[in-house]
């Protein structure tokens, strides 16, 4: 496991009442999104990039091209932080100053561990299945050439090296008289009907994995 003994424990400074120390809360946020922002420092300059990821147990899996110099740097042991944020609603208050957003966010810090051999193959399959469940059984396996061009890495989830915050509330009750509407506008992500590529075989049906994804439209939580 990555040596994190030199890293101070992560803490939430602002609005600590929105933070949680429960590991289930962290997993819930990580499992609700597909994209996180990976950040580090490369050659003295900040480096930030959005990446698809998948949580598997106590590790977060990411991948990229072996030709990416920054990825090779983090694979060599540079400390990183992965941030995941989801916006669940716009909180409309009686003033713009009091308006806010309902959100879920998590930050996990550590060092990425390169994966090779069977572990790399399994990681790439996990990533594919997290994004589009069932797809790996519908297409050919990844070739040796494709695997050699792909850098698969794991970020261990270590106690003390993560934070999670959730806001799920109305705005504060106005202390002044106001006739302005106050409430929440929920935000959710949905999958639209699939679009067939012009070069797709004309007789190829939409696969079960894609059909299931298009039908999986679950609204975000809405406060009563």
Order of alpha helices (4+ residues) and beta strands (2+ residues): alpha-beta-beta-beta-alpha-beta-beta-alpha-alpha-beta-beta-beta-alpha
